[in-house]
Amino acid sequence: MKSIKKQILNGETILPIPREIEASVDYYDVYSGRNEAIVYLPRIPNPFNNAEFIKNHQHALLQDDLLNAYLRHDGF
């Protein structure tokens, strides 16, 4: 695990990315987690908002494909 030190640049707190870590996308969503953890996740387009994806997959799962589940009266 690589340790880094936060830096102040133009009044902003910066967390440098170590050379060993490839930042392959331009934008990241940032979350504050438990125990003061800072989590960066690459921002990727939501396929469910993409018209092309919806068009190609709109009939991929039909009602007949769903499993009919039921509980037996003595199941628990």
Secondary structure as UniProt FT lines:
FT   STRAND          7..9
FT   TURN            10..11
FT   STRAND          12..14
FT   TURN            19..20
FT   STRAND          28..32
FT   HELIX           34..36
FT   STRAND          38..42
FT   HELIX           47..49
FT   HELIX           51..57
FT   TURN            58..59
FT   HELIX           63..65
FT   TURN            73..74
//
